[in-house]
Amino acid sequence: MYTDKTLTCRDCGQTFAFTAGEQEFFASRGFQNDPSRCTSCRAARSQSGGSGYSGGGYEPRERQMFPAVCSDCGKDTQVPFQPRTDRPVYCSDCFETHRPRADASRGARW
């Protein structure tokens, strides 16, 4: 039913055998796609955490912060966006006083 296939690894570009036995194992597990990486690249990927995504995916990245001066209290602060001169910027304490409450914003809409 299954015959050996020669596939090309998506990471290293080398060809590798996808044997009939491996195909049968994949089918028994419900896998529908052929493997896209050779054994050594699969092992390396598994060892490194398996994400394979650079700069994305679910791995947290450090957020870039920008220096700013609070428009209310004048304290030096850091914000996660590039401040503009035409909009006020607040430190975390002052931001809480300017933040709309969930109940108030619902009432304003209805």
C-alpha positions as CSV (number, residue, x, y, z in Angstrom):
1,M,0.0,0.0,0.0
2,Y,2.8,2.5,0.9
3,T,6.0,2.9,-1.0
4,D,9.2,4.8,0.0
5,K,9.3,8.4,-1.0
6,T,12.2,10.8,-1.4
7,L,11.4,14.3,0.1
8,T,13.4,17.5,0.3
9,C,13.9,19.1,3.7
10,R,12.5,22.7,3.9
11,D,15.2,23.8,6.3
12,C,18.5,22.3,5.0
13,G,17.4,21.4,1.4
14,Q,18.8,17.9,1.7
15,T,16.7,14.9,0.4
16,F,15.6,12.3,2.9
17,A,13.6,9.0,2.7
18,F,10.0,8.9,3.9
19,T,9.8,5.1,4.3
20,A,6.6,3.0,3.9
21,G,6.8,2.2,7.6
22,E,6.9,5.9,8.5
23,Q,4.0,6.6,6.2
24,E,2.0,3.9,7.9
25,F,2.9,5.3,11.3
26,F,1.9,8.8,10.2
27,A,-1.4,7.5,8.8
28,S,-2.2,5.6,12.1
29,R,-1.8,8.9,14.0
30,G,-4.1,10.7,11.6
31,F,-1.4,12.9,10.0
32,Q,-2.4,13.8,6.5
33,N,0.7,15.7,5.4
34,D,4.2,14.3,4.6
35,P,7.0,15.6,6.9
36,S,8.7,18.7,5.6
37,R,11.9,18.3,7.6
38,C,14.6,15.6,7.7
39,T,15.2,13.7,10.9
40,S,18.2,15.9,12.0
41,C,16.3,19.2,11.3
42,R,13.2,17.9,13.2
43,A,15.5,17.0,16.2
44,A,17.2,20.4,16.1
45,R,13.8,22.2,15.9
46,S,12.5,20.2,18.8
47,Q,15.6,20.9,20.9
48,S,15.3,24.7,20.2
49,G,11.8,24.9,21.4
50,G,10.1,24.1,18.2
51,S,8.6,27.4,17.3
52,G,10.6,28.0,14.1
53,Y,9.3,31.5,13.9
54,S,11.7,34.4,14.0
55,G,10.1,37.6,15.4
56,G,6.6,36.3,15.5
57,G,4.4,33.5,16.6
58,Y,3.7,33.1,20.3
59,E,7.1,34.0,21.7
60,P,6.9,37.2,23.7
61,R,9.0,40.0,22.4
62,E,10.4,42.8,24.5
63,R,8.2,45.9,24.0
64,Q,10.0,49.0,22.8
65,M,9.4,51.9,25.2
66,F,9.8,55.6,24.6
67,P,10.6,58.4,27.1
68,A,7.9,60.9,27.8
69,V,6.9,63.6,30.3
70,C,3.4,63.2,31.9
71,S,1.1,65.9,30.8
72,D,-0.6,66.1,34.2
73,C,2.1,65.7,36.9
74,G,5.3,66.4,34.8
75,K,6.9,63.1,35.9
76,D,9.3,61.4,33.5
77,T,7.8,58.1,32.3
78,Q,8.0,55.5,29.6
79,V,5.2,54.7,27.2
80,P,4.9,51.8,24.6
81,F,4.3,54.2,21.7
82,Q,6.0,57.2,20.0
83,P,4.6,60.3,21.8
84,R,3.2,63.1,19.6
85,T,3.2,66.7,20.5
86,D,-0.4,67.3,19.7
87,R,-1.7,64.6,22.2
88,P,-1.3,64.4,26.0
89,V,0.8,61.6,27.4
90,Y,0.1,60.3,31.0
91,C,2.2,58.3,33.4
92,S,0.5,55.1,34.6
93,D,-0.9,56.8,37.8
94,C,-2.4,59.8,35.9
95,F,-3.7,57.5,33.1
96,E,-5.9,55.7,35.6
97,T,-7.7,59.0,36.4
98,H,-8.3,59.7,32.7
99,R,-9.3,56.2,31.7
100,P,-13.0,55.8,31.0
101,R,-14.8,53.4,33.3
102,A,-16.4,50.4,31.7
103,D,-19.8,51.3,33.2
104,A,-19.6,54.9,32.1
105,S,-18.6,54.1,28.6
106,R,-21.6,51.7,28.3
107,G,-24.0,54.3,29.6
108,A,-22.7,56.9,27.1
109,R,-23.3,54.7,24.1
110,W,-26.9,53.8,25.0
